[in-house]
Amino acid sequence: MNAEISNLTPKARRTRSSLLNAARAELGNRGVAGVTVMGVCESAGVGRTSFYNYFEDTEALVSVVAQEAARDIKERFDFLHKNVPRGRDRLKACLGMILKTATDEPQVIRVAASLSTSVPEIMKPLQTEILAELSVFTVSPEEDQLVLGQYLARTVLALAHQLALGNLPKHDIDRHVEYMMRACN
């Protein structure tokens, strides 16, 4: 698909980008089930027939948004981890980064939370990073690490979603991270 994108004219790239931005907004506000061709087209200011020049259906559109969201999560982790050795401190920084993203860029978290319920691959980068950190400092059997990694990924995303919605106070981020880290003991 990247080859196709690179062959698009500047106007076509803008149109496709508008559709993706509108889909992100719809996902963040209404969830996957609320994403419709008409809704996305109206939000993007694009005709319905134009939608089909870029995406087969809403499932294909949501899939592209999910892939981009997963890539964004991975890039954020890579940036954060650049010079930090794997282990407890790095895991703590990851969890804090996700919660901080919820307060700084709530739409990113609302989209990720919405996608996590219907597009399982959105959780993979998060679980992979958490498991990589856990493997360095926990002596639990691999099965237990897997369960703990899944628990932490789901918990941090649920907390981040509540922060993004304004249902939790921002000043409690460090406390939430500490509680999650206690699960690693």
C-alpha positions as CSV (number, residue, x, y, z in Angstrom):
1,M,0.0,0.0,0.0
2,N,2.9,2.4,0.6
3,A,3.8,2.2,-3.1
4,E,0.3,3.3,-3.8
5,I,0.5,6.2,-1.4
6,S,3.7,7.4,-2.8
7,N,2.1,7.5,-6.3
8,L,-0.7,9.7,-5.1
9,T,-0.9,13.4,-6.2
10,P,-0.5,16.0,-3.5
11,K,-4.3,16.6,-3.6
12,A,-5.0,12.9,-3.3
13,R,-2.7,12.6,-0.3
14,R,-4.5,15.5,1.4
15,T,-7.9,13.8,0.7
16,R,-6.7,10.5,2.0
17,S,-5.2,12.2,5.0
18,S,-8.5,14.1,5.7
19,L,-10.3,10.7,5.6
20,L,-7.9,9.2,8.1
21,N,-8.1,12.2,10.4
22,A,-11.9,12.1,10.3
23,A,-11.8,8.3,11.0
24,R,-9.5,8.9,14.0
25,A,-12.0,11.5,15.3
26,E,-15.0,9.1,14.8
27,L,-13.1,6.3,16.5
28,G,-12.2,8.4,19.4
29,N,-15.7,9.7,19.8
30,R,-17.9,6.8,18.8
31,G,-15.8,3.7,18.8
32,V,-15.3,1.3,15.9
33,A,-19.0,0.6,15.5
34,G,-19.7,4.3,15.1
35,V,-17.4,4.7,12.0
36,T,-19.4,5.0,8.9
37,V,-18.5,5.9,5.3
38,M,-21.0,8.8,5.4
39,G,-19.9,10.1,8.8
40,V,-16.2,10.0,7.8
41,C,-16.9,11.7,4.5
42,E,-19.0,14.4,6.1
43,S,-16.3,15.1,8.7
44,A,-13.6,15.1,6.1
45,G,-15.5,17.2,3.7
46,V,-15.1,14.6,1.0
47,G,-17.7,13.1,-1.3
48,R,-18.7,9.5,-0.7
49,T,-17.4,8.3,-4.1
50,S,-14.0,9.7,-3.3
51,F,-13.8,7.5,-0.2
52,Y,-13.8,4.4,-2.3
53,N,-10.8,5.7,-4.3
54,Y,-8.7,5.2,-1.1
55,F,-10.5,2.5,1.0
56,E,-12.5,-0.6,0.2
57,D,-14.8,-0.1,3.2
58,T,-14.7,1.1,6.8
59,E,-13.0,-2.1,7.9
60,A,-10.1,-1.2,5.6
61,L,-10.0,2.3,6.8
62,V,-10.0,1.2,10.5
63,S,-7.3,-1.3,9.7
64,V,-5.0,1.5,8.3
65,V,-5.8,3.7,11.4
66,A,-5.0,0.7,13.7
67,Q,-1.7,0.1,11.9
68,E,-0.7,3.7,12.2
69,A,-1.7,3.8,15.9
70,A,0.4,0.7,16.6
71,R,3.4,2.2,14.7
72,D,2.9,5.5,16.7
73,I,3.0,3.6,20.0
74,K,6.2,1.7,18.9
75,E,7.9,5.0,17.8
76,R,7.0,6.6,21.2
77,F,8.5,3.7,23.0
78,D,11.6,3.7,20.8
79,F,12.2,7.4,21.4
80,L,11.7,7.0,25.2
81,H,14.0,4.0,25.4
82,K,16.7,5.3,23.2
83,N,19.4,5.4,25.9
84,V,17.7,3.6,28.8
85,P,18.7,0.0,29.7
86,R,15.8,-2.5,29.8
87,G,14.3,-3.2,33.2
88,R,12.1,-1.8,36.0
89,D,12.9,1.9,35.4
90,R,12.2,1.7,31.7
91,L,8.9,-0.1,32.3
92,K,7.9,2.6,34.8
93,A,8.8,5.2,32.2
94,C,6.7,3.5,29.6
95,L,3.7,3.3,31.8
96,G,4.1,6.9,32.7
97,M,4.5,7.9,29.1
98,I,1.2,6.3,28.2
99,L,-0.6,8.0,31.0
100,K,1.0,11.4,30.2
101,T,0.0,11.0,26.5
102,A,-3.6,10.7,27.7
103,T,-3.4,14.2,29.2
104,D,-1.3,15.8,26.4
105,E,-2.9,14.1,23.4
106,P,-6.2,12.6,24.6
107,Q,-7.4,11.8,21.1
108,V,-4.4,9.4,20.5
109,I,-5.5,7.4,23.6
110,R,-9.2,7.5,22.8
111,V,-8.4,6.1,19.4
112,A,-6.1,3.4,20.8
113,A,-8.6,2.4,23.5
114,S,-11.4,2.2,20.9
115,L,-9.3,0.1,18.6
116,S,-8.1,-2.2,21.4
117,T,-11.5,-3.8,21.8
118,S,-11.9,-4.8,18.2
119,V,-8.5,-4.8,16.6
120,P,-6.3,-7.0,18.7
121,E,-3.0,-6.0,17.0
122,I,-3.2,-2.6,18.5
123,M,-2.2,-4.1,21.8
124,K,0.8,-6.0,20.5
125,P,3.4,-3.2,20.5
126,L,2.4,-2.3,24.0
127,Q,2.4,-5.9,25.3
128,T,5.7,-6.6,23.5
129,E,7.4,-3.7,25.1
130,I,6.1,-4.6,28.6
131,L,7.1,-8.2,28.2
132,A,10.6,-7.2,27.1
133,E,11.0,-5.1,30.3
134,L,9.5,-7.8,32.5
135,S,11.8,-10.5,31.2
136,V,14.8,-8.5,32.5
137,F,13.8,-8.1,36.1
138,T,11.2,-10.7,36.9
139,V,12.0,-14.4,37.6
140,S,8.4,-15.5,37.1
141,P,7.7,-18.4,34.7
142,E,7.1,-17.2,31.1
143,E,3.4,-17.9,31.4
144,D,3.1,-15.6,34.5
145,Q,5.1,-12.9,32.7
146,L,2.7,-13.2,29.7
147,V,-0.4,-12.8,32.0
148,L,1.3,-9.9,33.8
149,G,2.2,-8.2,30.6
150,Q,-1.4,-8.5,29.3
151,Y,-2.7,-7.2,32.6
152,L,-0.4,-4.2,32.6
153,A,-1.1,-3.4,28.9
154,R,-4.9,-3.5,29.5
155,T,-4.7,-1.7,32.8
156,V,-2.5,1.2,31.6
157,L,-4.7,1.6,28.5
158,A,-7.9,1.6,30.6
159,L,-6.4,4.2,33.0
160,A,-5.1,6.3,30.1
161,H,-8.6,6.2,28.5
162,Q,-10.2,7.4,31.7
163,L,-7.6,10.2,31.9
164,A,-8.2,11.1,28.3
165,L,-12.0,11.3,29.0
166,G,-11.3,13.5,32.1
167,N,-12.6,11.0,34.5
168,L,-9.3,10.8,36.5
169,P,-7.2,13.6,37.9
170,K,-3.9,14.3,36.1
171,H,-2.1,14.7,39.3
172,D,-2.6,11.0,40.2
173,I,-0.5,9.7,37.2
174,D,2.5,8.9,39.4
175,R,0.3,7.1,41.9
176,H,-1.2,4.9,39.2
177,V,2.2,4.0,37.8
178,E,3.4,3.0,41.3
179,Y,0.3,0.8,41.7
180,M,0.9,-0.9,38.4
181,M,4.6,-1.4,39.3
182,R,3.6,-3.1,42.5
183,A,2.0,-5.9,40.4
184,C,5.6,-6.6,39.1
185,N,6.9,-7.6,42.6
